[in-house]
């Protein structure tokens, strides 16, 4: 985790952060609801590495949004660069 060889995915992190803040939740609250460590949520929000499918499902459940909503917002951020 957190090694320099990991792929950075800033747009997923931005989408995750947007949904967390939109729900007025802290990383700790999302961690409690999702069962994912706050340090891992912080790492993902910073764009370090990719979430696993299981993590994505747990994050979405913890945030109370469908996985597709997080991924759709990620796509919007990516398309802004095109």
C-alpha positions as CSV (number, residue, x, y, z in Angstrom):
1,X,0.0,0.0,0.0
2,X,1.1,3.5,-0.8
3,X,4.2,2.5,-2.7
4,X,5.5,4.8,-5.4
5,X,4.9,2.1,-8.0
6,X,1.1,2.3,-7.6
7,X,-1.1,3.8,-10.3
8,X,-2.4,7.2,-9.3
9,X,-6.2,7.7,-9.9
10,X,-6.9,11.2,-8.9
11,X,-10.3,11.3,-10.5
12,X,-11.7,8.4,-8.5
13,X,-10.4,10.2,-5.4
14,X,-12.1,13.5,-6.4
15,X,-15.4,11.7,-6.9
16,X,-15.1,9.9,-3.6
17,X,-14.3,13.1,-1.8
18,X,-17.2,14.9,-3.5
19,X,-19.7,12.3,-2.4
20,X,-18.3,12.2,1.1
21,X,-18.5,16.0,1.5
22,X,-21.9,16.1,-0.2
23,X,-23.2,13.7,2.6
24,X,-21.4,15.9,5.2
25,X,-19.4,13.0,6.4
26,X,-15.8,12.8,7.7
27,X,-13.4,10.1,6.5
28,X,-13.8,8.5,9.9
29,X,-17.6,8.3,9.5
30,X,-17.3,6.8,6.1
31,X,-14.8,4.3,7.6
32,X,-17.2,3.3,10.3
33,X,-20.1,2.9,7.8
34,X,-18.0,1.0,5.2
35,X,-15.6,-1.0,7.4
36,X,-12.6,0.5,5.5
37,X,-9.8,2.0,7.5
38,X,-9.7,5.9,7.5
39,X,-6.1,5.7,6.3
40,X,-7.3,3.7,3.2
41,X,-10.1,6.2,2.5
42,X,-7.5,9.1,2.8
43,X,-5.2,7.2,0.4
44,X,-7.9,6.7,-2.2
45,X,-9.1,10.3,-1.9
46,X,-5.5,11.4,-2.6
47,X,-5.6,9.4,-5.8
48,X,-3.1,6.7,-4.7
49,X,-4.0,3.4,-6.1
50,X,-7.2,1.9,-7.2
51,X,-10.0,0.6,-5.0
52,X,-10.9,-3.1,-5.3
53,X,-14.4,-4.0,-6.4
54,X,-15.2,-5.0,-2.9
55,X,-13.9,-1.7,-1.5
56,X,-15.9,0.2,-4.1
57,X,-19.1,-1.6,-3.0
58,X,-18.3,-1.0,0.7
59,X,-17.6,2.7,0.1
60,X,-20.8,3.2,-1.9
61,X,-22.8,1.5,0.8
62,X,-21.1,3.5,3.5
63,X,-21.9,6.7,1.6
64,X,-25.4,5.6,0.8
65,X,-25.0,6.0,-3.0
66,X,-24.8,3.4,-5.8
67,X,-21.4,2.4,-7.1
68,X,-22.4,3.7,-10.5
69,X,-22.8,7.2,-9.1
70,X,-19.2,7.4,-7.9
71,X,-17.9,5.9,-11.1
72,X,-20.1,8.3,-13.3
73,X,-18.7,11.3,-11.5
74,X,-15.2,9.9,-12.0
75,X,-15.9,9.8,-15.7
76,X,-17.1,13.4,-15.8
77,X,-13.9,14.5,-14.2
78,X,-11.9,12.5,-16.7
79,X,-13.9,13.8,-19.7
80,X,-13.1,17.4,-18.6
81,X,-9.5,16.8,-19.7
82,X,-10.5,15.7,-23.3
